[in-house]
Amino acid sequence: MTELKKVLVWEVLSIFGGGQYVSLQAAEALRYSGEFAPEFILPGEGPYTDAVREKGFPVHILPLSTYSLGAKGPRDMLRFVRDAARSFFRFRAIRKQVKPHALYVGGPRALIFGALWGQLSRLPVVWHLHHLFTDNRTLWALRQVGRQGVRPRPLRWP
């Protein structure tokens, strides 16, 4: 029997929102294909975390700060720098434990981290974008990271 490819699904909320429903459905579809074994990275305990576990998916906790909605201020930038260092070390530990084949990132707080850590780990990263970014700092950061080795590839769903 072929070993299943592991996909880390990185979500940024431990409560339900539209993106969380989509990530859970995507993970279920990947598992249903018989080729993939999704595992989740979540920011903490909550109703979404409980639901992910009830569906039988392993969960790894990687806390992230809460940022301002809309335009980001100096405090958000400081939180971002702190999160970058903390998430790097925690992601590295998770990566060593799981040995994933790909990373699926479903929320804006993890998009940049996911791209950076995916690139450093040589993991393909799927950005699931379903947000409207209106502030210039966030747009600039996403554009810079998005230019780093992005190669669009079609996804094959079951």
N, C-alpha and C positions, 0 to 999 in steps of 0.2 A: 504494500500500500504506500502511496506517495505521501510524503510529509506535507501537512498543510502549511501554507504561507501565512505568517503572522502579520496582522495589520494593527497598528496602534491607532485607535480612534481617540483624538484629543479634543475633548469638549471643555468649555469654559464655565458652564453652569452646573450646579448640582440640583437645580429645580427644572421643571419642564418649561420649555418655550418652543417655538416653531422649529428652530434649528436642531433642538435636542430630539424632537420626534423624527426628523429626517435622518440624523446620525444613527439613531437606534434602528430605524428601518434599513438604512444602508448596511449596517453591521449584520442585521438579520439576513439580508440578501446575500452578502458576502459569505456568511456561514452556510446558507442554503445551497450555494453553488458547489459545495463540497471541496473547494480549493483553498479556502481561507479560514483562518481562526482569529477573528477580531478580539482584541483586548482594549479596554478603555483606560484613558488617563483623564481623571476628573479632579476638580479643585477641592473637593471635600465631601462630607456626608450630606445627604438630603434625599428628597423624593425621587429625583432622577437617578441618583446613585443606587437607591434601593431597587428601582425598576430594572436597571442594567444588570444588577446581580440576580434578580428574580428571573431574568431571561437566560441566566447561566454564563454571562460574560465575566471574565476576570476584571478587576478594577485596581488601578494604581492611583494613588493620591498624589497630586502635584498642585499645591495651593498657588493661586495667583491673586493679585490685588484687584480691587474694584477701581475702575477709572471713571472720570467724569463723562457724562453723555455729551456728545457734540465736541466742541473745541477743547483741546487738552491744555492744561495749564502747567506751571512749574512743578507743582506737587505730583501731577501725573507723570511727568518726565522722571522725577526722582523715584517714584514707585516702579516705573518701567525699568530703570537701571538696576534697582534692587531685585526685581523679578527676574531680570536677565541672568544675573549671577546665580540666584537660587535655583531657577528652573534648569539652568545648564547642568548643575551637579545632580539634581534629582532626575532629570531626563537621562543623563549618562548612566545612572544606576539602574533605571528602568530598562534602558536599551540593553545593558549587559545581561540583565535577568531574562528579558523576553526574546531577544535576538530577532527583532522584527524585519520584515521584508519591505514594508512601506509604512508611511505615516499619513493619516487622514486628519486634517485639521478643520474643525467646523465652527470656530468662533473667532471674532476679531482680536481678543486679548492674546490668543495663541498663534495668530497667523505669522507674525514676524519671528517669534521664537521657533515655531515649527519649521519655517523656512531655513533659519540659521542652523538649528540643531539637525535638521534633515540633511543639509548640505555638508556640515561637518561630519556627519555619520555616514554620508554617501547613501542616504535613503531617498527613494522617490517620495515626494510629498504631494498629496492632493489637497488643494485649498478648496474648501466648499464655501464660496462667497455668496451670502444672501443678505448683505448689509449695504446701506448707503453711507459712504464715508464723506463727510462734508468739511472737515477741518483740514487745513493745509499741512500741518505737521504729520498727521496720520497718513494722508495721501502721499506725501513725499517719502515717508518711511516704507510704505507698501511698494511704491514704485522702485525704490532702490533695491529692496530685497527681491522683488519680483524679477528684476533684471539679472539676477545671479543664477545663471544656469537653468533657466526655465525652458523646458522642452515639452510642449503640449503633446499628450499621448491619449489616444482614445481608450476609454474604459470599456471592458467587456463585461456586461452584466448577464447573469444567468437567464 
